[in-house]
Amino acid sequence: MHIRPEFLGLVLACALVTAVPRVLPLLVLSRLRLPQWLLDWLRYVPVAVLASLLSLELLNTGTAGLVGITAALGVAAATRSLLGTVLAGVAVYWLSGNTLFL
């Protein structure tokens, strides 16, 4: 298998453009001592992001979306596990879309 240099360069450039905005804030913020009020405020960011994503999805999907979102919110409230929330929401959404509401 032969990889052309321009494709390899494109893939490496895409990786760099993707990695830098993620790693740079992590490196900078890991060395700073953030005030307590900011840490308290930042605790609500994941909940707000999850709520906004789920509400947008609810508007775009039917009953299967509602069932999946309900399952995801239940698992999130019970376990506070991101992986468990995603797996439960996707599994219930897929099962309800493929079996219950055809």
C-alpha positions as CSV (number, residue, x, y, z in Angstrom):
1,M,0.0,0.0,0.0
2,H,1.4,3.4,-1.0
3,I,0.4,6.6,0.7
4,R,0.9,9.7,-1.3
5,P,2.8,12.4,0.6
6,E,0.1,15.1,0.1
7,F,-2.5,12.8,1.8
8,L,-0.2,12.1,4.7
9,G,0.5,15.8,5.1
10,L,-3.2,16.5,5.0
11,V,-4.0,13.9,7.7
12,L,-1.1,15.2,9.9
13,A,-2.3,18.8,9.5
14,C,-5.9,17.8,10.4
15,A,-4.6,16.0,13.5
16,L,-2.6,19.0,14.5
17,V,-5.5,21.4,14.0
18,T,-7.7,19.1,16.0
19,A,-5.2,18.4,18.8
20,V,-3.9,21.9,19.5
21,P,-7.2,23.5,20.6
22,R,-7.8,20.6,22.9
23,V,-4.3,20.2,24.4
24,L,-3.3,23.8,24.8
25,P,-6.0,24.9,27.2
26,L,-5.4,21.7,29.2
27,L,-1.7,22.5,29.5
28,V,-2.3,26.1,30.4
29,L,-5.1,25.5,32.9
30,S,-3.4,22.6,34.6
31,R,-0.7,25.0,35.8
32,L,-3.0,27.7,37.0
33,R,-4.8,27.9,40.3
34,L,-8.4,28.8,39.5
35,P,-10.6,30.7,42.0
36,Q,-13.2,28.7,43.8
37,W,-16.1,30.6,42.2
38,L,-14.9,29.7,38.8
39,L,-14.5,26.0,39.7
40,D,-18.1,26.0,41.1
41,W,-19.3,27.6,37.9
42,L,-17.5,25.2,35.7
43,R,-19.1,22.2,37.4
44,Y,-22.4,23.1,35.7
45,V,-21.0,23.2,32.2
46,P,-21.3,19.4,31.5
47,V,-24.9,19.4,32.7
48,A,-25.8,22.5,30.5
49,V,-24.1,20.9,27.5
50,L,-26.0,17.6,27.9
51,A,-29.3,19.4,28.4
52,S,-28.8,21.6,25.3
53,L,-27.8,18.6,23.1
54,L,-30.7,16.5,24.4
55,S,-33.2,19.2,23.9
56,L,-32.1,19.8,20.3
57,E,-32.3,16.1,19.6
58,L,-35.7,15.9,21.2
59,L,-37.0,18.5,18.7
60,N,-35.6,16.6,15.8
61,T,-36.6,13.0,16.6
62,G,-39.9,11.4,17.4
63,T,-40.9,9.0,20.1
64,A,-37.7,7.0,19.9
65,G,-35.8,10.1,20.7
66,L,-37.9,10.8,23.8
67,V,-37.4,7.3,25.1
68,G,-33.7,7.4,24.5
69,I,-33.4,10.9,26.2
70,T,-35.4,9.7,29.2
71,A,-33.1,6.7,29.6
72,A,-30.0,8.8,29.2
73,L,-31.2,11.4,31.8
74,G,-32.1,8.6,34.2
75,V,-28.7,6.9,33.9
76,A,-26.9,10.3,34.2
77,A,-28.9,11.1,37.4
78,A,-28.3,7.7,38.9
79,T,-24.7,7.0,38.0
80,R,-23.1,10.4,37.0
81,S,-21.2,8.3,34.4
82,L,-20.7,9.8,31.0
83,L,-20.0,6.4,29.4
84,G,-23.0,4.8,31.0
85,T,-25.2,7.7,30.0
86,V,-24.1,7.6,26.3
87,L,-24.4,3.8,26.1
88,A,-27.8,3.7,27.7
89,G,-29.2,6.6,25.6
90,V,-27.8,5.1,22.3
91,A,-28.9,1.6,23.1
92,V,-32.5,2.6,24.1
93,Y,-32.8,4.9,21.1
94,W,-31.6,2.2,18.7
95,L,-33.8,-0.5,20.3
96,S,-36.9,1.8,20.4
97,G,-36.3,3.0,16.8
98,N,-35.7,-0.5,15.4
99,T,-38.2,-2.5,17.3
100,L,-41.0,-0.5,19.0
101,F,-41.9,2.3,16.7
102,L,-41.4,1.1,13.1
